[in-house]
Amino acid sequence: MSEKGAYAKAGVDVDVEAEASRIMYEAAKETFALRKGLFGEVVAPVDDFAGIRMLNAGALPADSFMSLCFDTAGTKVEIAERVGKHDTIAFDLFAMVTDDAVLRGGEPVAIGTNLDLKSLGTDDRYLPTVRELAKGYVAAAKAANVSIINGEIAQMGTLMAGYGDFPYHWGAAALWIARKNKLLTGREIQEGDTIVLLRENGFRCNGWSLVRKVFSDAYGSEWHTEKFGDTTLGEAALTPSVIYTRVIVDLHGGFQSEGSGTVHGVVHITGGGIPEKFGRVLRPSGLGATLTDLFDPPAITKHCQEAGKIPDAEAYRAWNMGQGMAVITPEPEKAIAAAKRFGIEAKVAGTVTKEPGVRFTSKGAFSAGERLAV
């Protein structure tokens, strides 16, 4: 028996894996042009998925800083597995790393990913799924204006479990760069600054253990097939994360430009929701926030809250409840205009206060109009 035959019999066919890698590389190549003429322009001396890809760093100014963001799409991939739709999960993955990069005034320039899956099998039956992942790969990179510099596929066998016959886990690292005098530390925030919220249409990548428990308890193990308006619970739950990166880079200026407005702080509303994320950004200044006009929660989020009888205060800690990012700025009209340029709804929601703590008027299912405070 050949080495290839033995390995394939053990569950790993290197030829199929190589084809999957080529699919992802061809997708990645489409993103190289996104950084052309900018810092992070991709240099690829050899056009091959196994070839080296580098970033042209040039002569960086002395006040340049770099860092990395790491995250995953979490267990939201199970929803893609349940629904059988894989061309949006990259938006969830990229949002978690590129939208974190802009919190500190950085501009994300490149991403590398790790796709761990149970098995690609020994024929081409799963390659259409890989092509779906690749399609989303390109679209998400364009939304964030980053190049995909590298990636890895690993077949994990029995170490990987999930829903259906193609379970996987997807993680990423994003490289970002910033200028020292444009870093956001939290101390730039001032009393009286305006808080502009950017709308989110789904759950993003947080609170999924609660989502799955609520819907499983309410509808059974195949909850994703339950009708929900014109769609299903699974399809509604899979709503891809909005990527806000280009809005913030446009407004703040990123690494190479002055920007279209003034930014004193950015809040990425993920795990911990409004209370945790606002509290974290405001802590260095010792200031607080009052939010009186939040976006309504998406219909799928509100339905989950109602089905699980989740109190508003808890729901706002578990989920974003309709607001994926906030910009703290003395120029709210410029922040709203920047969001509009990228097709994202934004509005003035509140102000920064001298009084510490975070106070917000709920728009949840059970305490709408009530003021919640942490």
N, C-alpha and C positions, 0 to 999 in steps of 0.2 A: 504494500500500500504506500502511495506517495505521501510526502509530508503534507501536501495540500489536502489530499483525501482524508488523512487522519485528523487534521485540524477542522475540516468541514464537518466530519462526523462528530467531533466534540462540540459543534455548534457555531463555529466561526469559519466562514468562507472568506478568505482574504481577497478573492477576486470581486465578490459582491461588495465587500467593504471598500475596496479601491474605487469601484464605480460610484458608491455613495459619496466618497471623499471628492471625487471629480465633480459630481453634481454640486456639492457645496462650494468647491473652489470656483467653478464657473460663475456661481451666484456672487461670491465674494469679489471676483474680478469686476463685476458690474459696478461695484461701489468705489473702486479705486479713483475714478474720475471725480468723485465728490470732494476730494481734498486737493485737486490739482490747482497749483498756484497758491495754496495756503500752507500754513505750517501743518506738517503731517502728510505731505504729498507722498504717495506710495511709490517705492522703487522696487521693481521685481526683475532682476537680471535674467531669470529663467522663467519662462511661461509654463509652469507645471505646478500641480497641487502640492507636490513634495518640495518645490523650490523655495528659496528664501525670499521673504518679503520684508522690506525695511521701510522706515520712515525717514524722509530727508529732513534732518534736524538743522542743518546749516550752522551758522554762527549765531547761537541764541544770545540775546541780551543778558547781562549779568543779573537782572532782576527777574529772570524766568524761573518758574517753579513747576514741577510736575508731580502728579500723584496718580494713583490707581483706585478705581471703584470695583468692588466685587459683589455679585449677587446672582440670583437664579430666578427662573420663572416660578419656582416653588411648586406647590401641588396643583397650580392651575393647569398644568399639563394634563392632569387627569380629566379635566373637562374637555380638552381637545380630544383625548382618547375616547371619551364617552360619545362625543358628538361625531367623531370621525372627520374633523376639520382641523387642519394643522397649519394653515397659511396665515394665521394672525398671532400665534404664540410668540413669535419673535418680537412683536411690539411690546408684549409684557416683559420679556427678557431685557430688551434694550432700554425700556423706560426705567427699569430699576437701577441701571448703572449710569446712563447718560443724564437722566434727570437728577441723580445724586451729584454728578460732577458739577453741575451749574450752581449748586447750593453755596459753594465757596467762591464763586466768581471764576470758575474754570471753564474752559472750552474743551469738550471731549473731541478727540480727533481720531481715535482708532479703537477697535474692539477685537477681542479674541474670544472664542467660545469653546465650550466643552460639551459635546452631545453624548451622554451616556445612555445606552439603550440595551435592552435585553438581548436581542439578536436580530441580525439582518437576514437570517435564514441562509439557505444555500441556492436560492434562485432570485429572480428579480421581483418577487411579489410585493416587497416593501419599498421598492425604489420610488413608486409614485408618491408615497408618504414623504420620503426624503425630498422629492421635488417640491412638494407643498411647503415643507419647512424652508427650503431654499428660496421659494417665491416670497415668503414673508420676510426672510433674511434681508433681501434686497430692499423691499418696501420700507422696512423698519430703519435700515441704514440711511435711506434717503430722508426719512422723517427726522432723523437725528443729525443728519449731515456728517456722518462718520464713515470711515472706511473699515472694512472687515479685513484685518491684517493677517489673521491666522485662525485656525480652528482644529479641533480634534474630535474624532469619533471613536468611542470605545464600546465594544460589545461585552456586557457585564454578566451575561448568563443568569444564573439563579440568584445573583446578588441584587437583581433589579426586578421589582414587582410593580404592578399597577393594574389599570383597567384594560381589558382586551388583550390582544396578542402582540401589540407593539408598544409596550410601556417604555417610557424614556424620561430622562431628567436633563434639563438644559441650563447650564451656568455660563457666566461671562465675566470678563474683566475689561474695563474701559480705561484707556489712558487719557488723562486730561492735562492741560497746560494752562498756566495763568501768569499774569504779571503781578509782582509784589504789591504795587500800589493799587491794584484793583481787586485784591482778595477781599472776600466778605467774611468778617470775623464775628459778626453779631454786635460789635460795638459801634458800628456805623448807624444803627437804628436809633431814631430820635422820637421823642414824645411828639405826637401830632402827625406822624407819618400815616399815610393812607394804606390800607390793606386791600389789594385787588385780588380777587379769587379767579382762578381759571377752572372751567367746568370739566368734570370727568363724567363719562357716560356709563361706567361699570364699576366692578369691584377692584380693579387693578390687580395686584398680586398678594393682597393681604387679607387675612381673616377667613381663609378658605376652609380651615378645619371646622369653623362654626357654620359656614355656608353648607358644607356637605352634610354635617350632622342635622341641621335644621331641615333640609330638603329630604334627607333619607328618612328622618323620623316622620315627616309629614306625608311623603309620597312613596316610600319604599326604596329598595336598592336601585331601581331603574328610574329614579326621579327625573333624570335628564330628558326623558321622553314625554313628560307631562306637558300638555298644551299650555301655552302662556301667551294670550293674545293671538297674534298672527304667526307666532313661532313656538318654540318649546323652551322649557326652563333651561335646558342645557345650552341651547344656542344663545339665549339671552345672557346667561351667566358667562359665556365665552367672550362677550363683548371686549374687544382688545383695549388695552391701556392707551390713553392719549400720551404722546411723547411731546413734552413741552420745551425740550432743549433749545430748539431754534428760536423760540420766542424770547427766552432769557438771554441767549447769546446776542440776538438782534438788539435787545434793550440795553444790556449791560456792556456789550461790545466785545466780549470774549477776549482773545489774545491779541488780535491785530487791529481792531477798530475802536473808535470812541464810543460807539453805541448810540441808540436813538433816544435814550432817556436815562434817568438816574435810578439806580437800584441800591437800597440800603440793606435789604435782606430777602431771602427766598426760602419758602417753606415747602418741602415735598411731603404731601400728606399721604403717608403710607401707614405701616403698622403703628398702632397707638393713636392714629387719627389726629384730629384737631388738637385735643388736649396735650398729647405727648409731643407732637412735632412743633407746634407753636411754642410750647414751653421750652423746648430745647434751643430754638433759634433766639428766643428773647432772653434767655438766662444770662448771657454775658453783659447785656445792657442793664439788667435789673428792672426793665420796663414790663408792661403788660399789654393786653389786647382786649378790645371789645368788638365783637362781630355781631352785627344786627341784621344782616341781610345775606344769608347763605343761599347757595343754590339748593333746589329741592333734590332729595335723593333720587337716583335713577329708579325706574319702576321695579326692576328686578331686585334692587337692594331693599326697597321699601316692602316688597312682597316677602322677602326673606325675613325681614324684621317682624312683620306681622305673623308669618307662619310659625316663627319660633318664639313669639311674644318677648322679643328682646327689648328691654327698656331703652329709651332714647340715649340716656347717658352712656350705656354700655355699647350701643350701636355706634355712637360717635367715637368710641375708643377702638372698636374692632375694624371699622370700615371708613373710607373717605367720605361717604354719604353725599357724593356729588361734587366735591371739590378736590381736585388732584394736586393743585399747586397754588401757592399764594405769593404775590410780589409785594414787598413792603417798600414804599416809594413816596417821595414828595411830589411826584408827577404822575398821578393816576391815569390821566387822559392818554399819556404816552404809552403806558403799560397796556391799556385797553386797545390802543391802536396797533401795537406790536402783535398782540394776540390775534386781532382781526386779520392781519396780514397773512397769518398762517392758518386761518379758518377755525380758530378756537374762540369760544365765547368767554368773555371776561366781564367782571363788574366790580364796582366798589362795594365792599362788604363791611368795612369797619375802620377803626383807627388804633394806633398805638397809644397807650395811656401811661401816665406816671405810676398809677396803681398797678403793682405786680399781679400776676395771675391772668388766666384766660377765661373770658366770659363770652358766651355766644347764645343766640336765640335759636332754639331748636326748630327744625322743620321735619323732624322724625314722625313716626307713625302714631306715637302715643302721647307726646308732650309738646306738640306744635305750638309755638308762641311762648313757650316757657323758657326762662333764662337759666342756662346751665353754667356752672362755674367750677374751675379747678385751680 
